[in-house]
Amino acid sequence: MNFNFNPHSNYSEITSNYPESSQSININKPQFISSIKATDITKRDSIQVSSHDARKVVLSSQMEGLGTRFIEKSLSKPKQKLEFIRTLLIDNYDSYTYNIYQELSVVNGLPPVVVRNDEWTWEEACYYIYEERAFDNIVISPGPGSPACPADIGICFKLLLECGDIPILGVCLGHQALGYVHGANVVHAFEPVHGRLSEIQHNGCKLFHDIPSGKNSGFKVVRYHSLVIDPKSLPKELIPLAWTCSTDTISSLVDQKFDQSNYVETTPDNKVLMGIMHSTRPHYGLQFHPESIATCHGSRIFKNFREITEDFWGWKDSCSVNDRKLKYNACMQVGNGSWEFKDNPRRSYLSFLDTNPFDIYERANSSNLRNDVKFLKLEWRKIENLCSQIGGAKNIFLELFGDEKAENTFWLDSSSTEKRRARFSFMGGKGGSLWKQITFRLSDLDPSEITSTSGGGGNITIENAQGLSTTTFLEEGCFHFMNKELQSIHYDEKDFQGLPFEFYGGYVGYLGYGLKVECGAPYNQHKAKTPDACFFFVDNLIAIDHSNDDIYVLNLHDQTTKTKTKTTWVNDVYQKLITLKPSSTTLPKVQYLNNNKKTESTFLSDKSEEQYIKDVEKCQEFIKDGESYELCLTTQMRKKLGDSNRLGIYLHLREKNPAPYAAWLNFSKEDLTICCSSPERFLRLDRDGVLEAKPIKGTIARGSTPHEDYMLKSQLQHSEKDQAENLMIVDLLRNDLGRVCDPGSVHVPRLMDVESYATVHTMVSTVQGKKRSNLTAIDCVRAAFPGGSMTGAPKLRSMELLDSLESCSRGIYSGCIGFFSYNQTFDLNIVIRTVVVHQGEASVGAGGAIVSLSSPQEEYKEMVLKSRAPVNSVLEYEQKSVEQ
C-alpha cells in the first residue's frame, strides 16, 4: 500500500492509494449484533426515527460529505471553545482504562463516565447518547482478546457501526474494532509487542497536530498488542494515519536521540499500522497506548481529540454549546456508582464513579457504618538515641516479646534500612483491653453463586483480649468488615502530632491472595488451607526510628478508661527499655526444639521443571493470542518442619536476606507463622492522603565479585525484557491508583531504578497519587488488590488464566502484609521471599512475569533464584540446630 505522508489536518485532504486487490476483500460481520428493539431517537439535529434501517439511512445522509462540510463550516465561522468535554469511556475490562480516565479528566476539564462494555444494553446506550445527549465524544479502551470475539468488545461493535454522528477514539483493541467493524482483517502481528517502544511517523492530521514525526523525532510510543490490522485489507472508508518507523523496538530508558545503527531499513509493507481514521465519520483508532507513562506526546493526542470534538460540534448548527444538557432530572445509576450532575458544570461529575465489577461501597453512606462508634485516645513516650545501645530491634523484640515461642506477636521489621528504603519498625503482642484477633475464611460457595462485590462472603472469627471467640458469617465479605471497623473509630488528630511515622495502633496482619474475589475476580480455582485474612487489633506497640535511633512506646485505649490504666503499660515498657542490656548472643532466647520426627531434607516443588516450562509456554500462547500482555506465573515449594523453632527461622532469614518490608506474624491459635523478607511495597497511604506503590519487576542474581556484580546490575538495567515487564506493571499501578486519586495527581517519580539486596538486584519503580477525599483506606486497597506485580495485565483476565494454570492456591503468598492504623493510614507489602509455616508444613511461593520475550528455561531459573533465600533460611537453620 502506498501511503501519503502529507501534513494535512482535515478529512477531505487525506488521501490513500490502495492496491486493487484490497478493494475486493469482503469481511462478513459477526452475527451477534441484533436489530435494535427500542425506538432510536436522536435529538442532536431534531431528527426522530423509529426504524433501525431508517436511522441508518439518516446517519448515512448526515455523514456523507462530512469532510467538505466540516472544513467549510470550520473555516467560515469562529471555532466555539467548549468549557468542558463530556466523554463516555468504554472499559473493555482493561487494566489501563483509568490511565485514560486520568488524562481525559485533565484535558476535558471533567472526568469521563466509565462504563464496562457489557454494562449497558444498546437501548440504554442510545438513550444516554441520543435522548439525554449526555456525551460529546466516546473513547473505547484497550482490552484483552480480539474484536472478532463478541464477549471481548461487547457494545463497542454497535457504537462504532451505528454512532457515526459522534466523535470516537479507539485505543488498541478499540482501534482494531474500528477496523474490524468496517471490514478490515485483524491478524496476528509478526511478534507480540508488550511494554516496548517504537518510533512513529504520521501524516500530520488533526489527531497528530503539533506532534513530531519520524526517526529521531522524539515521538516514541508504547505498544501492548499481539494483533494488528492488516493494512492490505483496509476498506476505502478507512484511511491510514500512522506507522512504525521500523520493525524494531527501542529501550524505554534511552535518550530521545539514539544511535540509528540499531535500526534496520525496512519497506513500508513491513511496518506496523499504528493509526487509522474513517473518511466520513469522526472516528479514529490508535494501535499504541497514548496513556502510557513512557509514550511521548500522549497528552497532546488527547488534547487534539478534544479539539476535534469541539470542531465537530461547532460545525453542527443545531447543537449549540448552550443547548448541551448539563443536568439530569434524577440521579442516574451507572453500574455500581451513583451519577448525579450538579448545577455548576465544572462540578457536574460524580462524587465517585466506579464501574468495575466490584463497587467501592459506603462512600456515600458512611453514616450507616458507624453503629459501634469508638472514641480512642493515644498516649506515647519517646526515648531518644537508645535503640542501638540496647542491642537494636532484634534484642528489643526478643526481650519483650520472644518468650513462649513469641505467641500472638507481630514485628513489621525494616531490617534493611540502607538508602532510606525503610525507616521504621513496629512490634507488639497480645496485651491491652482493646486487643483482638480477627480470622476470615472465604465461603465454599460454587463460583456461580458468588457475587462480584463480596466474593461470596465468608466466616469471621473474633477473639477478644479475654480469649472469648465468636464466629459470624459475613455476607458482604472481609473488606466490607474492615471498612466498617475503621470508619467506626473516632479520634483526635492532636494525639499523634509530633510522631514521625504513620502507625499508631490498629490492625496488623495480612490479606491473602484469595481475596481477589472481593476485588473483581470471578472465582478462586483453588481454596487456601490458611485463613484468607488474619489481623490483630493492636493497642500496645513499640515503634523504632532507625534513622534517629529513637524508640517510641504507644498505648491506644478507649477515651472513657480511667487514667491509671492508660499509663501503666507505657510506663512499664519505658522502664524495661531504659534498663535493657544488649544481648551477647545472636541466637533466640528460646531453645531449639529437636525431636525424632521424620522430616524431608529439602523442599519439594508442586511442579516439576518440565511442567513449569510447559506452563510458561502456555502463558506465551495466551499472550500471542492477545489474552494478556503479561502473566505472573507462580508455584509453591513445601517441606514438613516438625517442631522447628519458627522464630529462629525468621531471625536467620532476616540476617541472611534483610529487606525493607520484612515481617514476623505469629497467629498461635491458627498454628500459623509468617516469616517474610519482602523487598516490595504494595501500597501506602500517609496522613496527607498520598498513595504510593513501589512495584518490582526485573530480578537478577548478585555477582560473586564486584566487577561481576556491576556487570549483572547493568545487564538488568538495560534489559528490554525487564524494562517491558516493569513498564507494564507501572502502567497497571497508575491505573489502579487512578481509580481512587484526584485527576492529574498520579505520577511516577522514579521509573526503573535498580536496587541491590543481599542476594539479588531488582528493578523498582515508584508510583504516587493524591487520594480522593471522599474515599476510605479500604477503598484504595480494594481498587489495587492483588498487587499488579503478582498478576500481570490486564489484571482480571490474567488472574483467570493463571488460575487455570496453577495447581494450588497461592494462599498468603502474593497477598500483602502490613498495618491499617486506626486513623486510616496504612502500609502494606507484597508477600514474596516468604516462608509460611502452617500446621507443621513450611511453604514458599515463587514465580515470575512471563512476557513474549521470555525464555521458558530462564523463567524457571528466575523462579528458583527468587525462592533461594527463604528456602535456604529454613534448611540452614535446621542444619544449625542439629549441629548444636
Summary of the structure (lengths in Angstrom):
residues: 884
radius of gyration: 29.1
end to end distance: 77.5
largest distance: 94.3
contacts: 3150
relative contact order: 0.11
helix: 32%
strand: 27%
